[in-house]
């Protein structure tokens, strides 16, 4: 991720929904803490509801214990702006906002098993820690089911969580890429069979229809991957549009024969970045980001949720416009 500001063109899209919560990604929060984003001080003065995503809390804690963010910078920011994040909900946990009984197994796993109460516990630990060592001190915490657990946020455990997220992303993309290749092979074989004048049975027709639906869903080369992430009912599909489209795009890129995307490359953070798009499922949420590649991926996917990705400068402009209107 880079702190180079990416301008997001939203002129072709009318944005009428007022901002209900600003979710800061890791890049923006880090830049703000390091004093590199003075416009965020102006945003804070307007007092919009702000929060962070689960991944941001994990990455921030790891960068602090590894001293990639100076502790004095963190303490200074915390003293001036620590109360900017919502006291009631400083960390967005997507499972609280989705009708999970309507979600696929993959989405339920992402939003429940992997989006745990640890994220909120880490934030409160960061708020109260007097030294980096305090972050790593074991303490009691409540999990999502309300049970008391012993939470340990050592650099080893934090690094493992991040590593597991990367491995989960690589496995998911590669498995669905293999499914995509299989579907493409099946489709090509059936089409060749038909061109040769061959007959097609009732079961084969059903298979061909399935392949066609998988490939044209959302107008993209999708496959089993997108099918497994599908949501049905009300507006949940729209609220996860960017996440679904960008994930499908990475699966497609992994299938390309010439220069396929390799999600298993060391320190690949694409999965961490893409997962932050899930916060857009929260009604009225915008993601404040400086992640140029992520913004480009959403733009290329043609998701209407592009308008909900704002740089700090764009966020400030929009908040001022809302206040003036």
C-alpha positions, -999 to +999 in steps of 0.1 A: +000+000+000+012+035-007+005+069+009+004+085-025-030+100-028-052+085-055-079+107-070-112+088-074-134+101-102-170+100-090-184+128-112-205+103-133-222+090-101-246+109-080-240+103-043-271+111-023-267+089+007-253+109+037-221+095+053-231+075+084-196+061+092-161+067+079-140+036+080-103+042+079-080+017+062-046+009+075-028+032+051-048+062+061-046+055+098-009+050+097-003+081+076-025+101+101-006+088+131+028+097+114+016+132+107+016+128+069-021+136+064-030+170+078-063+169+060-074+142+084-071+167+113-096+188+094-119+158+089-117+151+127-128+187+134-161+179+116-167+150+140-180+124+116-186+089+131-153+070+124-142+035+128-116+010+116-120-024+100-109-056+118-078-060+095-067-024+103-066-031+140-045-062+135-020-045+111-017-014+133-010-035+164+016-055+146+034-024+132+035-009+167+050-040+184+075-043+156+084-006+160+075+002+124+054+030+138+072+050+165+055+046+199+058+083+206+039+091+174+011+067+184+009+083+219+007+118+204-020+108+180-040+089+206-039+119+229-052+143+202-075+121+182-081+089+201-117+098+208-125+103+171-134+067+167-169+058+178-170+048+215-199+025+208-184+008+178-148+017+170-142-015+150-166-025+122-174-062+123-193-070+091-212-100+106-232-076+127-247-059+096-254-088+072-283-111+073-260-141+077-287-168+073-289-156+037-252-158+031-233-186+015-210-208+035-179-189+023-193-155+033-205-168+067-170-181+074-154-148+064-178-126+084-181-147+116-152-172+121-126-147+108-141-114+120-140-121+157-143-100+188-105-100+189-105-069+166-124-048+191-102-061+220-071-051+201-083-016+196-091-011+233-057-026+241-041+000+218-061+028+235-049+019+270-014+006+264+014+026+281+042+008+263+044-016+233+049-044+257+015-038+272-001-047+238+015-082+240+005-088+277-021-116+278-055-105+291-091-118+294-115-110+266-150-119+254-155-138+222-185-134+199-205-160+219-199-141+251-174-166+266-144-154+285-112-162+267-075-155+273-065-132+245-028-129+236-017-103+211+020-110+209+039-101+178+041-139+170+003-143+173-004-111+154+020-121+126+003-155+125-031-140+120-019-119+091-001-149+076-032-170+079-052-143+061-027-143+033-028-181+031-066-182+032-067-157+002-042-177-018-060-210-012-094-194-021-082-178-053-063-208-065-091-233-058-116-212-076-091-206-105-089-244-109-127-246-109-127-218-136-104-238-158-125-269-154-156-250-164-139-235-194-127-269-205-161-284-202-178-255-221-152-257-249-157-295-251-195-292-253-194-264-279-170-285-300-193-314-297-223-294-309-203-279-338-195-314-350-232-322-352-233-342-320-264-346-299-268-334-264-288-351-237-310-335-211-284-338-184-257-323-207-280-293-214-284-287-177-246-287-174-242-263-203-268-240-188-249-241-155-216-232-171-232-203-190-248-189-159-215-191-140-196-174-168-221-145-174-231-137-138-226-100-133-213-098-169-180-112-158-160-144-163-170-158-129-174-195-119-178-215-088-160-187-069-187-161-074-214-186-070-201-195-036-201-158-026-236-151-038-261-135-015-299-135-021-326-113-008-330-075-001-300-054-009-272-075+006-259-084-029-255-047-037-239-039-004-212-065-012-209-056-048-173-043-048-160-071-027-176-098-049-166-082-082-130-075-072-126-110-058-140-125-090-116-103-110-086-117-091-098-152-097-101-144-134-066-130-135-053-162-119-067-182-148-050-162-175-026-183-194+002-158-202+008-138-171-015-153-144-019-136-111-001-155-083-018-149-049+007-172-031+036-148-036+053-139-003+038-109+016+010-106-008-015-083+009-042-083-018-065-105+003-062-081+033-069-051+011-099-067-007-114-078+026-116-042+037-142-037+010-166-058+031-171-028+054-191-012+026-219-037+035-226-014+065-253+011+055-240+046+048-203+035+052-175+050+031-139+036+031-112+062+034-083+048+016-050+058-002-046+023-017-042+030-054-042-006-066-074-013-046-092+017-060-080+007-095-094-028-090-128-015-079-128+009-109-119-019-133-147-040-119-172-012-127-187-015-093-211+014-084-195+012-049-165+031-063-182+062-051-179+049-015-141+049-017-127+083-008-092+097-003-088+120+027-091+151+006-122+138-011-137+128+022-131+163+036-147+179+005-178+156+008-182+162+045-180+199+040-206+197+012-229+177+034-226+202+062-232+231+038-262+214+023 
